[in-house]
Amino acid sequence: MQSISYFSAVEAAGGIPLGIPPLAGPDLRVIYEFCDALLLPGGMDLDPASYGAGPGPEGEIHPELDLAELRLTRWAREDRLPLLGVCRGAQLLNVALGGSLWRDLPSECHTYIHDGTGAGHPVNPIPGTRLHDLLGSGALPANSRHHQAVRLPGTGLQVSAHAPDGIPEAIESTDPDWFAMGVQWHPEELPADHRAGSLPLVRALLAAAEPLSALLSRP
């Protein structure tokens, strides 16, 4: 069950949240059709089989959840449905579009600043990206905690922020007609007025959904 903080973040930004269970049959598409945008939440590690890797240092996995969310993400890409991924959601967006992951940052990259201890670390948006337009210049303190991360961006994706150790902290679509963004930190847990918090990100997600929603509602 997902943290209530995701639902609260959508409500605070003016949206109506709808939880989607990991269905395997056509009912998943029925629920998807009700959505004006998707928010892929954080959670457990992705099954390495979902991106063609063998067994490794993953924690708990849920292949049925991976399958459902990968299908949702690929449908969103086909339909240009606005999408925001948080932590696992950012990694899933990348895998859905053919990208790869660092399986375990401490053992593969020898970096330990993403473990969620202490005050977190700063995130640096890259100029010229949508994320930079939303959050502005300069380092942002972020509550980043993850042991996996984007390695090679998927097709049509680019890195839009880095941590001080060079690990990607955000990715986004390069398609100007598709708002799709993933962040490794947890904006839903930050104060509403925080620069890296959920309000600017979810508001941008909902703003991207409005023109599409109006188009689909026409008789």
FENJOFEN-V699366 format. One record per residue. N is the residue number from 1. RES is the residue in three letters. SS is DSSP state (H for helix, E for strand, C for the rest). PSI is psi in whole degrees, 0 to 359 (NA if undefined). OMEGA is omega as a letter, one per 30 degrees, with the letter a starting at -180 (none if undefined). Layout:
n res ss psi omega
N RES SS PSI OMEGA
N RES SS PSI OMEGA
This chain:
n res ss psi omega
1 MET C 134 a
2 GLN C 151 l
3 SER C 142 l
4 ILE H 342 a
5 SER H 330 l
6 TYR H 316 l
7 PHE H 319 l
8 SER H 323 l
9 ALA H 320 l
10 VAL H 317 l
11 GLU H 316 a
12 ALA H 330 a
13 ALA C 356 l
14 GLY C 11 l
15 GLY C 173 l
16 ILE C 112 a
17 PRO C 145 l
18 LEU C 116 l
19 GLY C 139 a
20 ILE C 119 l
21 PRO C 160 a
22 PRO C 72 a
23 LEU C 149 a
24 ALA C 338 a
25 GLY C 194 a
26 PRO C 345 l
27 ASP H 333 l
28 LEU H 319 l
29 ARG H 325 l
30 VAL H 314 l
31 ILE H 318 l
32 TYR H 321 a
33 GLU C 341 l
34 PHE C 349 a
35 CYS C 138 l
36 ASP C 344 l
37 ALA E 164 l
38 LEU E 139 l
39 LEU E 113 l
40 LEU E 116 a
41 PRO C 174 l
42 GLY C 177 l
43 GLY C 210 a
44 MET C 171 l
45 ASP E 154 l
46 LEU C 144 l
47 ASP C 125 a
48 PRO H 335 l
49 ALA H 338 a
50 SER H 342 l
51 TYR H 28 l
52 GLY C 22 l
53 ALA C 158 l
54 GLY C 183 a
55 PRO C 143 a
56 GLY C 203 a
57 PRO C 39 l
58 GLU C 157 l
59 GLY C 218 l
60 GLU C 137 l
61 ILE E 162 a
62 HIS C 85 a
63 PRO H 324 a
64 GLU H 320 l
65 LEU H 317 l
66 ASP H 312 a
67 LEU H 314 a
68 ALA H 315 a
69 GLU H 329 l
70 LEU H 320 l
71 ARG H 315 l
72 LEU H 317 a
73 THR H 319 l
74 ARG H 325 l
75 TRP H 317 l
76 ALA H 322 l
77 ARG H 316 a
78 GLU H 320 a
79 ASP H 356 a
80 ARG C 40 l
81 LEU C 129 a
82 PRO E 143 a
83 LEU E 138 l
84 LEU E 126 l
85 GLY E 139 l
86 VAL E 122 l
87 CYS C 256 l
88 ARG H 322 a
89 GLY H 325 l
90 ALA H 318 l
91 GLN H 321 l
92 LEU H 319 l
93 LEU H 316 a
94 ASN H 315 l
95 VAL H 321 a
96 ALA H 330 a
97 LEU C 20 l
98 GLY C 9 l
99 GLY C 175 a
100 SER C 168 a
101 LEU E 149 l
102 TRP E 125 a
103 ARG C 324 a
104 ASP C 105 a
105 LEU H 316 l
106 PRO H 317 a
107 SER H 329 a
108 GLU H 324 a
109 CYS H 354 l
110 HIS C 42 l
111 THR C 143 a
112 TYR C 12 a
113 ILE C 356 a
114 HIS C 14 a
115 ASP E 0 l
116 GLY C 0 l
117 THR C 160 l
118 GLY C 213 a
119 ALA C 13 a
120 GLY C 206 a
121 HIS E 161 l
122 PRO E 156 l
123 VAL E 135 a
124 ASN E 103 l
125 PRO E 145 a
126 ILE C 125 l
127 PRO C 144 l
128 GLY C 357 l
129 THR C 162 l
130 ARG H 321 a
131 LEU H 318 l
132 HIS H 319 l
133 ASP H 324 a
134 LEU H 318 a
135 LEU H 348 l
136 GLY C 180 a
137 SER C 163 l
138 GLY C 157 a
139 ALA E 139 l
140 LEU E 129 l
141 PRO E 133 a
142 ALA E 147 l
143 ASN C 69 a
144 SER E 126 l
145 ARG E 109 a
146 HIS C 151 l
147 HIS C 358 l
148 GLN C 160 a
149 ALA E 166 l
150 VAL E 131 l
151 ARG C 288 l
152 LEU C 127 a
153 PRO C 146 l
154 GLY C 174 a
155 THR C 128 l
156 GLY C 14 l
157 LEU E 152 l
158 GLN E 153 l
159 VAL E 134 a
160 SER E 358 l
161 ALA E 150 l
162 HIS E 155 l
163 ALA E 168 l
164 PRO C 335 l
165 ASP C 4 l
166 GLY C 355 l
167 ILE C 134 l
168 PRO E 133 l
169 GLU E 354 l
170 ALA E 149 l
171 ILE E 162 l
172 GLU E 161 l
173 SER E 143 l
174 THR C 356 l
175 ASP C 116 a
176 PRO C 343 a
177 ASP C 4 l
178 TRP C 112 l
179 PHE C 106 l
180 ALA E 124 a
181 MET E 144 l
182 GLY E 135 l
183 VAL E 143 a
184 GLN C 337 a
185 TRP E 181 a
186 HIS C 83 a
187 PRO H 333 a
188 GLU H 344 a
189 GLU H 357 a
190 LEU C 159 l
191 PRO C 152 a
192 ALA C 327 a
193 ASP C 8 l
194 HIS C 139 a
195 ARG C 327 l
196 ALA C 12 a
197 GLY C 181 a
198 SER H 336 a
199 LEU H 307 l
200 PRO H 325 a
201 LEU H 314 a
202 VAL H 325 l
203 ARG H 320 l
204 ALA H 321 l
205 LEU H 313 a
206 LEU H 324 l
207 ALA H 322 l
208 ALA H 332 a
209 ALA H 335 a
210 GLU H 311 l
211 PRO H 321 l
212 LEU H 319 l
213 SER H 319 l
214 ALA H 321 l
215 LEU H 316 a
216 LEU H 338 a
217 SER C 357 l
218 ARG C 142 l
219 PRO C NA none
